[in-house]
Amino acid sequence: MKNNVLIILLFALTLSCNSDDDTSEMTNVEFTLIARENLFGNGNEGIIQQNMVITNQSDWNSLIAQINSENNVSDNFTEIDIDFSEFQIIAVFDEIKGNGGHILEFSIMSNSENIIVNVIDLVPDGDVTGVVTQPFCIVKILKSDLAIVFE
């Protein structure tokens, strides 16, 4: 009798551990790098530390104008003409740094509910330069209705 109960309990546990819920299954989101650079305007661009999702041409034009307010940074972008009917922009701006050498990296993953952007600030060893910088990274991804979450 004890063996039968044990077998039934093990069977029930096995079934309860098997889940068809795919919300935790993560997949890589492909992206196109537009820029991974630094602003050198000592904060005069007026861009605070922030994470942005841009879904229209007007907001994109405003950001480019703000980025270029001190130096013509967008000349180094891989592209500036974005088809917002197919793509959206993810832009991450770090805080202003007292020295150079900082780089922003991130990975983008998705599940059935969210697109998750994991931002990593790569800090240089030592004081690479004495120049005030503000690291940023801009990529484009396919347009999606999923919520974008920054970590």
Backbone as CSV, one residue per row, in Angstrom:
resi,resn,N_x,N_y,N_z,CA_x,CA_y,CA_z,C_x,C_y,C_z
1,MET,0.825,-1.186,0.000,0.000,0.000,0.000,0.874,1.257,0.000
2,LYS,1.939,1.287,0.833,2.821,2.436,0.892,3.507,2.668,-0.444
3,ASN,3.880,1.604,-1.125,4.531,1.729,-2.428,3.597,2.369,-3.444
4,ASN,2.301,1.991,-3.412,1.329,2.563,-4.349,1.155,4.060,-4.104
5,VAL,1.083,4.458,-2.832,0.936,5.871,-2.498,2.177,6.640,-2.947
6,LEU,3.355,6.069,-2.723,4.597,6.697,-3.124,4.658,6.865,-4.646
7,ILE,4.255,5.874,-5.369,4.252,5.933,-6.835,3.276,7.007,-7.313
8,ILE,2.114,7.077,-6.703,1.122,8.079,-7.096,1.637,9.479,-6.800
9,LEU,2.279,9.667,-5.639,2.836,10.973,-5.293,3.953,11.384,-6.260
10,LEU,4.838,10.454,-6.600,5.901,10.751,-7.551,5.338,11.104,-8.920
11,PHE,4.319,10.398,-9.342,3.666,10.669,-10.617,3.029,12.070,-10.604
12,ALA,2.354,12.399,-9.500,1.716,13.713,-9.380,2.760,14.830,-9.388
13,LEU,3.871,14.627,-8.704,4.939,15.616,-8.687,5.538,15.810,-10.074
14,THR,5.714,14.726,-10.794,6.265,14.800,-12.141,5.337,15.606,-13.047
15,LEU,4.048,15.373,-12.957,3.096,16.113,-13.785,3.043,17.582,-13.403
16,SER,3.126,17.883,-12.117,3.041,19.273,-11.686,4.282,20.060,-12.080
17,CYS,5.423,19.405,-12.266,6.640,20.092,-12.664,6.674,20.364,-14.154
18,ASN,5.896,19.651,-14.930,5.837,19.842,-16.361,4.864,20.969,-16.658
19,SER,5.369,22.063,-17.226,4.526,23.232,-17.449,4.556,23.623,-18.914
20,ASP,3.418,23.988,-19.436,3.335,24.475,-20.804,3.489,25.993,-20.858
21,ASP,3.714,26.626,-19.727,3.860,28.072,-19.654,5.218,28.461,-20.228
22,ASP,5.218,29.200,-21.360,6.468,29.538,-22.018,6.900,30.972,-21.727
23,THR,6.319,31.609,-20.714,6.678,32.988,-20.434,8.119,33.122,-19.961
24,SER,8.695,32.077,-19.426,10.065,32.177,-18.938,11.081,31.772,-20.002
25,GLU,10.633,31.237,-21.137,11.551,30.838,-22.194,12.062,32.084,-22.916
26,MET,13.361,32.318,-22.816,13.959,33.532,-23.368,14.611,33.248,-24.717
27,THR,14.477,34.203,-25.622,15.149,34.126,-26.917,15.882,35.439,-27.169
28,ASN,16.977,35.341,-27.894,17.737,36.538,-28.258,16.945,37.390,-29.233
29,VAL,17.021,38.688,-29.072,16.417,39.624,-30.019,17.553,40.191,-30.864
30,GLU,17.426,40.038,-32.173,18.443,40.580,-33.064,18.312,42.091,-33.119
31,PHE,19.457,42.778,-33.151,19.433,44.228,-33.253,20.547,44.692,-34.173
32,THR,20.372,45.903,-34.679,21.378,46.546,-35.510,21.963,47.703,-34.723
33,LEU,23.267,47.687,-34.544,23.946,48.750,-33.813,23.991,50.008,-34.679
34,ILE,23.469,51.093,-34.143,23.527,52.388,-34.826,24.692,53.206,-34.286
35,ALA,24.879,53.199,-32.982,26.002,53.939,-32.390,26.301,53.413,-30.999
36,ARG,27.578,53.292,-30.685,28.065,53.016,-29.329,29.222,53.987,-29.133
37,GLU,28.901,55.119,-28.535,29.857,56.210,-28.486,29.784,56.945,-27.163
38,ASN,30.350,58.135,-27.162,30.310,59.045,-26.021,29.964,60.439,-26.513
39,LEU,29.205,61.154,-25.707,29.013,62.577,-25.927,30.153,63.294,-25.207
40,PHE,30.677,64.367,-25.796,31.811,65.087,-25.221,31.462,66.537,-24.903
41,GLY,30.179,66.855,-24.760,29.759,68.230,-24.545,29.685,68.652,-23.097
42,ASN,30.245,67.853,-22.180,30.249,68.166,-20.757,28.831,68.360,-20.214
43,GLY,27.880,67.626,-20.805,26.497,67.703,-20.359,25.681,68.793,-21.020
44,ASN,26.301,69.609,-21.868,25.597,70.716,-22.511,24.523,70.257,-23.498
45,GLU,24.568,68.984,-23.887,23.519,68.458,-24.767,22.175,68.382,-24.038
46,GLY,22.236,68.362,-22.708,21.014,68.309,-21.913,20.360,66.944,-21.882
47,ILE,21.130,65.916,-22.127,20.602,64.544,-22.103,20.956,63.929,-20.753
48,ILE,19.956,63.600,-19.975,20.187,62.995,-18.671,20.353,61.488,-18.827
49,GLN,20.811,60.838,-17.769,20.899,59.380,-17.772,19.489,58.836,-17.954
50,GLN,19.298,58.051,-19.023,17.961,57.551,-19.319,17.999,56.415,-20.322
51,ASN,16.888,55.683,-20.353,16.646,54.628,-21.331,15.451,55.064,-22.156
52,MET,15.578,54.993,-23.470,14.523,55.487,-24.350,14.100,54.423,-25.356
53,VAL,12.822,54.452,-25.687,12.294,53.682,-26.799,11.674,54.702,-27.749
54,ILE,12.158,54.730,-28.968,11.686,55.710,-29.950,10.939,54.959,-31.043
55,THR,9.717,55.389,-31.284,8.847,54.681,-32.232,8.360,55.558,-33.378
56,ASN,8.869,56.797,-33.462,8.408,57.659,-34.551,9.515,58.612,-34.996
57,GLN,9.363,59.122,-36.204,10.379,59.963,-36.830,10.584,61.287,-36.085
58,SER,9.515,61.859,-35.580,9.614,63.140,-34.881,10.505,63.039,-33.637
59,ASP,10.280,62.025,-32.824,11.115,61.828,-31.628,12.558,61.515,-32.006
60,TRP,12.753,60.759,-33.075,14.091,60.415,-33.543,14.825,61.674,-34.005
61,ASN,14.145,62.529,-34.781,14.762,63.776,-35.244,15.132,64.671,-34.063
62,SER,14.274,64.729,-33.046,14.549,65.538,-31.859,15.782,65.038,-31.117
63,LEU,15.885,63.702,-30.975,17.049,63.133,-30.291,18.329,63.423,-31.069
64,ILE,18.305,63.252,-32.380,19.502,63.524,-33.184,19.913,64.990,-33.046
65,ALA,18.943,65.893,-33.075,19.262,67.313,-32.924,19.885,67.585,-31.555
66,GLN,19.369,66.950,-30.527,19.909,67.139,-29.177,21.318,66.558,-29.064
67,ILE,21.518,65.378,-29.631,22.846,64.749,-29.620,23.865,65.635,-30.345
68,ASN,23.437,66.259,-31.442,24.338,67.066,-32.263,24.473,68.511,-31.794
69,SER,23.853,68.870,-30.683,23.845,70.272,-30.259,25.233,70.815,-29.926
70,GLU,26.148,69.973,-29.487,27.517,70.414,-29.164,28.542,69.936,-30.194
71,ASN,28.403,68.708,-30.637,29.305,68.109,-31.623,28.438,67.312,-32.600
72,ASN,28.886,67.200,-33.833,28.098,66.503,-34.851,28.288,64.986,-34.716
73,VAL,27.776,64.431,-33.646,27.986,63.028,-33.286,27.313,62.072,-34.278
74,SER,26.159,62.453,-34.808,25.410,61.527,-35.669,26.115,61.237,-36.991
75,ASP,27.155,62.009,-37.325,27.936,61.693,-38.531,28.557,60.304,-38.440
76,ASN,28.779,59.815,-37.225,29.390,58.500,-37.024,28.359,57.374,-36.905
77,PHE,27.066,57.683,-36.938,26.034,56.648,-36.846,26.082,55.769,-38.089
78,THR,25.782,54.503,-37.926,25.754,53.595,-39.079,24.567,53.884,-39.985
79,GLU,23.510,54.460,-39.426,22.360,54.879,-40.216,21.536,55.865,-39.393
80,ILE,20.835,56.746,-40.100,19.926,57.667,-39.422,18.526,57.621,-40.027
81,ASP,18.406,57.038,-41.218,17.102,56.901,-41.872,16.468,55.593,-41.411
82,ILE,15.485,55.690,-40.523,14.851,54.519,-39.923,13.420,54.419,-40.441
83,ASP,13.029,53.233,-40.854,11.638,52.979,-41.255,10.859,52.584,-40.008
84,PHE,10.169,53.549,-39.406,9.471,53.294,-38.157,8.214,52.452,-38.324
85,SER,7.859,52.108,-39.541,6.758,51.161,-39.723,7.233,49.725,-39.484
86,GLU,8.573,49.527,-39.535,9.142,48.191,-39.331,10.037,48.093,-38.099
87,PHE,10.615,49.214,-37.676,11.621,49.184,-36.617,11.287,50.182,-35.506
88,GLN,11.927,49.965,-34.370,11.913,50.925,-33.274,13.335,51.049,-32.754
89,ILE,13.600,52.163,-32.090,14.946,52.467,-31.602,14.993,52.287,-30.087
90,ILE,16.070,51.686,-29.621,16.374,51.641,-28.190,17.645,52.456,-27.999
91,ALA,17.552,53.477,-27.151,18.700,54.348,-26.869,18.930,54.381,-25.365
92,VAL,20.170,54.147,-24.968,20.543,54.159,-23.550,21.652,55.185,-23.363
93,PHE,21.411,56.131,-22.450,22.387,57.163,-22.117,22.789,56.996,-20.668
94,ASP,24.078,56.893,-20.437,24.605,56.758,-19.082,24.751,58.150,-18.459
95,GLU,25.139,58.176,-17.195,25.407,59.450,-16.533,26.699,60.036,-17.087
96,ILE,26.899,61.300,-16.859,28.128,61.968,-17.281,29.272,61.450,-16.418
97,LYS,30.355,61.078,-17.069,31.522,60.503,-16.381,32.662,61.515,-16.371
98,GLY,33.433,61.528,-15.308,34.554,62.443,-15.170,35.789,62.028,-15.938
99,ASN,35.732,60.857,-16.541,36.856,60.389,-17.344,36.325,59.556,-18.511
100,GLY,37.216,59.270,-19.447,36.829,58.524,-20.639,37.016,57.034,-20.479
101,GLY,36.724,56.323,-21.539,36.926,54.885,-21.577,35.711,54.056,-21.229
102,HIS,34.626,54.667,-20.776,33.410,53.929,-20.442,32.678,53.543,-21.720
103,ILE,32.136,52.343,-21.714,31.376,51.835,-22.857,30.118,51.162,-22.338
104,LEU,29.010,51.394,-23.020,27.770,50.693,-22.690,27.610,49.502,-23.614
105,GLU,27.295,48.380,-23.030,26.974,47.159,-23.769,25.608,46.706,-23.309
106,PHE,24.878,46.022,-24.138,23.683,45.378,-23.639,23.292,44.202,-24.489
107,SER,22.536,43.312,-23.847,21.951,42.187,-24.544,20.443,42.405,-24.537
108,ILE,19.795,41.902,-25.565,18.348,42.052,-25.660,17.750,40.669,-25.827
109,MET,16.860,40.333,-24.914,16.183,39.034,-24.916,14.674,39.285,-24.888
110,SER,13.904,38.261,-25.236,12.449,38.401,-25.130,11.836,37.095,-24.676
111,ASN,10.658,37.236,-24.082,9.804,36.094,-23.785,8.437,36.442,-24.339
112,SER,7.413,35.743,-23.942,6.093,35.980,-24.526,5.456,37.278,-24.027
113,GLU,6.036,37.896,-23.007,5.436,39.093,-22.424,6.262,40.362,-22.582
114,ASN,7.606,40.251,-22.625,8.473,41.429,-22.587,9.680,41.273,-23.487
115,ILE,10.228,42.426,-23.849,11.576,42.505,-24.403,12.430,43.062,-23.271
116,ILE,13.479,42.331,-22.901,14.301,42.713,-21.759,15.658,43.189,-22.265
117,VAL,16.004,44.429,-21.915,17.282,45.019,-22.290,18.149,45.040,-21.040
118,ASN,19.213,44.269,-21.068,20.145,44.196,-19.943,21.338,45.101,-20.251
119,VAL,21.447,46.229,-19.537,22.481,47.234,-19.788,23.681,46.961,-18.887
120,ILE,24.878,47.000,-19.491,26.122,46.781,-18.763,27.044,47.963,-19.022
121,ASP,27.512,48.602,-17.969,28.472,49.705,-18.066,29.859,49.109,-17.886
122,LEU,30.623,49.074,-18.967,31.984,48.553,-18.896,32.901,49.681,-18.436
123,VAL,33.488,49.500,-17.283,34.327,50.524,-16.657,35.781,50.241,-17.013
124,PRO,36.510,51.275,-17.437,37.921,51.065,-17.794,38.787,50.839,-16.564
125,ASP,39.919,50.201,-16.796,40.918,50.054,-15.732,41.712,51.349,-15.646
126,GLY,41.641,52.013,-14.519,42.380,53.260,-14.343,41.688,54.430,-15.016
127,ASP,42.360,55.574,-15.005,41.838,56.794,-15.610,42.358,56.861,-17.041
128,VAL,41.518,56.408,-17.997,41.955,56.316,-19.386,42.214,57.697,-19.980
129,THR,41.269,58.619,-19.828,41.462,59.995,-20.283,40.850,60.927,-19.248
130,GLY,41.276,62.164,-19.267,40.729,63.159,-18.355,39.552,63.916,-18.954
131,VAL,38.993,63.419,-20.034,37.908,64.091,-20.737,36.570,63.684,-20.128
132,VAL,35.687,64.660,-19.928,34.333,64.377,-19.437,33.539,63.770,-20.588
133,THR,32.925,62.622,-20.320,32.182,61.917,-21.365,30.824,61.468,-20.847
134,GLN,29.954,61.139,-21.781,28.663,60.533,-21.452,28.426,59.387,-22.425
135,PRO,28.654,58.145,-21.967,28.478,56.990,-22.849,27.019,56.813,-23.253
136,PHE,26.829,56.351,-24.486,25.492,56.014,-24.950,25.571,54.904,-25.984
137,CYS,24.450,54.247,-26.171,24.352,53.191,-27.174,22.958,53.263,-27.786
138,ILE,22.896,53.154,-29.109,21.629,53.203,-29.830,21.570,52.023,-30.791
139,VAL,20.463,51.287,-30.743,20.245,50.170,-31.654,18.827,50.236,-32.217
140,LYS,18.603,49.503,-33.291,17.241,49.363,-33.796,16.855,47.892,-33.742
141,ILE,15.600,47.666,-33.415,15.048,46.313,-33.393,13.750,46.327,-34.183
142,LEU,13.281,45.144,-34.534,11.993,45.050,-35.204,10.896,45.587,-34.302
143,LYS,9.938,46.246,-34.883,8.803,46.779,-34.132,8.073,45.617,-33.457
144,SER,7.626,45.841,-32.236,6.950,44.803,-31.463,5.929,45.457,-30.546
145,ASP,4.897,44.702,-30.213,3.904,45.169,-29.247,4.282,44.795,-27.816
146,LEU,5.364,44.030,-27.643,5.792,43.636,-26.304,6.340,44.833,-25.548
147,ALA,6.110,44.857,-24.237,6.667,45.910,-23.396,8.180,45.758,-23.324
148,ILE,8.881,46.893,-23.309,10.350,46.877,-23.215,10.728,47.222,-21.778
149,VAL,11.509,46.317,-21.164,11.933,46.449,-19.773,13.443,46.573,-19.750
150,PHE,13.955,47.579,-19.031,15.395,47.785,-18.906,15.857,47.270,-17.556
151,GLU,16.967,46.543,-17.555,17.546,46.015,-16.311,18.964,46.509,-16.157
